[in-house]
Amino acid sequence: MELLQLIRECKQQGITAQKYLYDLFAVQMFLVCRRYLKSDAEAEEMVQNGFLKIFKGLTGFSYTTDAAFVAWMKKIMINECLQELRKKNSFFMVAEENGVETISGDDVISKLSADEIYRLITQMPIGYRTVFNLYVIEGYSHVEIASILNISEGTSKSQLNRARKILQQSVTQNHLYAERKAK
Amino acid sequence: MQSERQNNHIQQAVDGLQQVPDRFVFNSGETWSGLEQRLPGKKKKKTWYYAAAAILLVAGTVYLGFLSNKSKLIVNGGAIASAALQPEKKFAKPAFNQKNVHITVSASSLRVSEKHNTPTMAVHAAEVKHKNGLEIVPEAKALTTAEQIVVTNPTIEQASNEIKKIIPAIAATKPAPKKYKVIHLNELLQSAIVADQQNTLSKSELKKMMQYQNDEKEIVTPSENNSKQLFFFKIKPATTTNTISIVEN
């Protein structure tokens, strides 16, 4: 079934179409939510809330392309996650006004698989992870992140630097561990 | 430049994930069932339907119980007997065998339907007894309605037997309508039980009892009329204006 047709039926609150749409994107949306939240249960709850908002908001949504629709759904999911994090005061940002974006020399990350990268991201602390997700994966600028998270631009940059360092450290550790194991 | 390449690699890797990695668990079915309950299209009409059906059922049961209580006949000022208990006992033997028993039947205790409440009914009953040499009190002859039927019979049992013999003959010669043969004899036999108890009561007690029966405005209709009332929700009040006479031995 075409996505456009599916959206039309979901707009008419057809339960079968809603289930079909859910089945199509549930895993993808769960992976988005799980990147931001600590546990699987929290991520499932956000998937539920997010889809509820998607089904309700479909009436006001005008379809252009499949990619735009998926991006719209992702945005809803991310907003739900951020709202949840705000509720629980999970952000702990160290204010570093003069943070400068640093670049790591080794391109170790490119050698990792998708599963490994995903796992490493979810192992990071919430504050770093949020900025990293928003900047690297979602593609927001530091200015946008600052307004979304209600922090300064410098704090956003410093959080990203720390996130990169943590990621690199864990990659190096894993890499060394794997090399030792191979020997 | 290197940073951008790194970012692109991470972005593509994460976006390209189609399955949940090993260490993560996503219970899709449970999440959907939770979501389904919260969807706005999901209505709880069925619950209301069941509740309404249950209320109607209870109300119907109460109404039927109320109707069945109304159909009970109060006999002899205390003992309660259901009128519908003996609907088809046509020519049953009387329960007593006394000579010179006077039977007084009050019209309020007679279950006469509107259809059968005609003068020919009482006359017909009197004629039947007269043909068989039964002694009939003059009062009964004079009555043309179901107000009062007084029958004096030396041996009720004998009369009953006689009637049993004659009724088929009459039925053969004269295609009498059903209304004569079923209701009156049955009622006469039922009322005979009442009359039997009269011997043990004084005149004043009997008067009180009859007065009590007359005060009851509602007439007890046969079972077929009860069913009519049930369907049409009409209860016809008693329209008889009867007089009661008590004959002493």
Interface residues (C-beta under 8 A of the other chain):
Chain A: Q13 I15 Q18 K19 Y22 D23 A26 V27 Q28 F30 L31 R34 R35 D40 A43 E44 V47 Q48 F51 L52 F55 K56 E101 I103 S104 G105 D107 I109 S110 L112 S113 A114 D115 I117 Y118 R119 I121 T122 Y135 V136 I137 G139
Chain B: Q2 S3 R5 Q6 N7 H9 I10 Q11 A13 V14 D15 G16 L17 Q18 Q19 V20 P21 D22 R23 F24 V25 F26 N27 S28 E30 T31 W32 G34 L35 E36 R38 L39 P40 G41 K42
